[in-house]
Amino acid sequence: MKLFAGLEQIIKTEEPMAPYTWFRIGGAAQYFIEPTSVEQLAEVLKRCRESEMPVRVLGGGANLLVDDSGVRGAVIHITGEKFSEVAFTADGVKAGAAADLSRLVLRCVREGKSGMECLTGIPGSIGGAVRMNAGGAFGDIGSIVETVHLMDADGVAFTRMRGELTFGYRCTNITSTVILGAEFRLLAEDQHRVLNQVKQIWIYKKNTQPLARRSAGCIFKNPRGLSAGALIDKAGLKGRNVGGAFISDKHANFIIAEPKTRASDVLKLINIIRETVYKRLEVYLELEIEVW
């Protein structure tokens, strides 16, 4: 491991990826790296760039499927205290990329800050949420982002302001290798009103989504003007399974992974869904989850 000499304490080799994803499935990472500081992160990125080693960045693993064969190259896990810091200001909140989104929503309630309640029930980290513009029927995170702190493939940190950012449906114009954190614009609001909104959204999602099951959230993006879940249901696929992977009876755009499910089961089921929906309804479904 000459490439990472001096950094051995933050690196594991052939580390199983399953425990780091919400699906709890997938193979091992050739190099699994957990920097404890921005400086270590920059050094890791610089060395990977110089050696032309492929790099993938892992956050909360909520929207990810890792192949059974694993991941070659380096997986950099953004986690730990340094990357999870949260600080409230007069105008909003600043959060590190590894800060848990669901916990931050509840902290905003306690602080009497409104703006993040639309993200209730969405799992994952702040970095991943910003990267994919996480959201749903109640709004998305891009609407409250003021500043995003980033790091490029050479380990150089920089900042992008709101005017330089574009947020679309489950996408942004952020192409930098790592999101370090972000600042959000929030409004002062009565705690009870914010809490009531969070409760209403949570009850709605609990009743319509399999939140307690092993899944990666919505598998497919909604085609323009349509619901992916409704299309899958209309195609008669609710309850369909491959091995231990099956389409949720509660929400057809969720795939549940039972214990001992393989990533190949999920991938086969994804292909069945795509082919069936296209054949019966002439709509092509685009993945929302990432597949490594």
N, C-alpha and C positions, 0 to 999 in steps of 0.2 A: 504493500500500500504506500509506495514511495510518493505517489502523487499527493497524498494527504499527510505527509510526514509532519508531525507536530500537532496534528488535529485528531489524533486517534481517539481521544476521549469523547468526541461527539459523533463518531462514525461507527456504524455497524455494517457488516457485510452479509449478504443473502438474508436480509431481515424480512420475515413474513409480513405482507401488507394487509392481510385480512383484519387484524385488530384495529387498524387505523381508518377503516371505512365503515360506513353505516350498513352496507350490505354484509360485512363480515366475511367476505370471500375474496379470493385472488391470490396470486403467487407472490414471490419474494422480490425485493429490490436488491440489485447488485450492490449498490452503496446507499445506505440510508443515513442521512445526515441531519442532526438537530443542533443548529447553531444556538449559542446562548447569548449572543450579542450581535449587533449590527456589524461590528468589525469582523467577527468570525464569518458571518454570512458573506460579507464582501470578499473575504479571502477565499472562501470555498468557490464562489462564483468565478473569481478571477482564475483560479487554478483549473476549474472545469473548462473555461473558455480557452485557456492556453493549450490544454490537452485535447480540445475538441470533443470532450465528453458530453453526451446528451444530458440535459437537466430537465427534471420535472419538479414542480413545486406543489407540495401537499399542504392543505389547510386542515379543515375539520373532516374532510372525507365524506361529506354528506351527499355530494352530487357526483359520485365517482364509482366506476366499475373497473377493477383491475383484472386483467386477463390471468388465466390459470398459469400461464408461462412466466408471469412476473414482468418486471421492468428492468431493462438493461440501462446502464448508466447510473446517474445520481438522482435520488429522490431527496429533495430538501424539504424537511418538515418544519414549517413555521409554527413554533409552539413555545411554551415557557413564559415565565414572568416578564421578561424584557419585551416580548412581542405582544403581550396581552394587556398592557397598561391602559387604563381608562381614566380620563380626567374631564370633569364637567366644567364648562365656562358659562359666562353670562349669556352667550349666544347659542350654546349647544353643547356638543361633546366631542372629544378627541379620543379615538380608540385604535389600539394596535391591531394588526391584521389577525392575530391569533385570538383576539377577544371573542368570546362566545356570543353569537347573535341573540339567542333567546334570553340569556342572562342580562344582556345589555338592555333589551326591551323592558325587562322588569326593573332594572336600575333606573331607567328613565321614568317609570311610574313613580318610584320612591322619591325621585328628585323633582317631581312635578313638571316634567318636560314632555311636550307633545311633538309627534312627528314620526316616531319609530313604531307606533302601535300597529301600523299596517303590516309589519313584518312578523307579527305574532304567529307562532307555530311553524316558522321556517327554520330548519336546523342549519348548523354550520358555523363558520367563522366570518368575521367582518371582511377579511381579505377576499374570500371566495364570493361573499354576497355582493361586494362591489364589482368584482371581476365580471360576474354574470348578470349584474343588475337584478338581484333577487327581488321577488315580489309576487303579487298575485292580484286577485280581484279588488283588493283594498288599497293598492298602491305599490310603489317599488322604491328601493333604496336610493336610486339615482336622483329622485326628486328632492332629497335633503342633503346630498353630498356637496360640500363646499370646497374641499381640498383633498387630494390624494397624494400620499408620500410613496415614492417608488424607488426601485433599484434596478439598474440595467444589467445585462449579462457580463459586463466588465466589473461589476461591484460598485458602480458609481450611483450614489443616492441623489434624488432630485424630487421636485414637487410640481404637480400640475394643479392649476386653479380651475374653478368651475367653468370659466369661459373657454378653457382648452379641452374640456371633457364633453363627450357625447354619449348619452345613454339611450339605448333602444330596447326592444323586447328581448330580454335575456342576453344582452350583449352591451359592450362598451367599446370605445376606441382605444382602450388601454392595451398596449402590446408589450409593455415592459415585463421583464422576467419575474420580478417580485413586487407585490404590493406590501409595503411596510405598515401602512395604517391610513386612516382617513379622518377628516373632521366633518361633522354634520351640523346643519342648521336646525335648531329646535326652538319651539316656542314655550314660554312659561304657561302652565295650565294647572287647573285644580287637580290634585291627585286622584280624587274620586272619579272625576270625569274620564281621565286617562285610563284608570283601572277598569272602569265600566266598559270602555271601548275594547280594551284588551280581552276582557272576559267574553264579550259578545263574539269577537273574532275567533277566540279559542274554542268556544262552544260550537260555532259553525264548522270549523275545521275538524274538530273531534267527531262531529256527526257525519261528515262527508269524506274524510280521508283516514286511511289506516295509520294514524300517527304512532301507535304503539308497536308496530311491526317493523321487521328488518327490511328497509327499502332505501332507495336513493331519491325519494321524492318523485316528482313527475318525470317520467322517462322521456316523453316527447314534448316538443314545443306545440303550442296551439297554432294550427294554421290560421291565416288571417280570417277573422270573422267566424271561426269555428272552434269547437272544443275537441281536443284530441281524445279525452276520456269518453265523450259522447260518441265519437266516431268509432272507437274501439268497441264500445258497448253495442252500437248499432250493427257492427260487423259480426256480432254474436260471439265475442271472444272472452267475455267476463268468466273468470274461473278457469280458463285454459291454463294448462301447466306443461312444463318440460322439466322432468326430474323434480327437484325441490323448489323450482321457481314457478310462481303462478300469478296470474293477473288478479288483482284484488277485486272482491265482490262489492266492496264499498266504493271504490273509485278505480275505473278501468285504466287510468293512466299511471297507476302504481303497480310495480312488480314486487311481490313479496318473496324473500329468500328464506326458506326453512333451513334449519341446521343441516349441514352436509351438502347444501347446494353448491354447485360449481359455477364459475363464471361462464363456462360454455353453455350451461343450462339457460342462463339469463340471455346470453347472446342469441341462442337459437330461438328463444321465445320472442325476442325483439324482432328478429327476421320474420317470424311467423306473423306477428302483428302488422309489420310494414307491408308484407306481401298481400295479406288478407284484406287490409283496409284499402290498399291500392286497387286490388282486383275487384272488390265489391263496390267501393265508393269513389274510386278514381282520385284519391287524395294521397299524396306522398307525405309521410310523417318524418319530420326532422328531429334528431336526437336533442334532448335538453341536457342529459347527463354526459359526462366525459368518460371515454373509454381508453384506458391505457393498455 
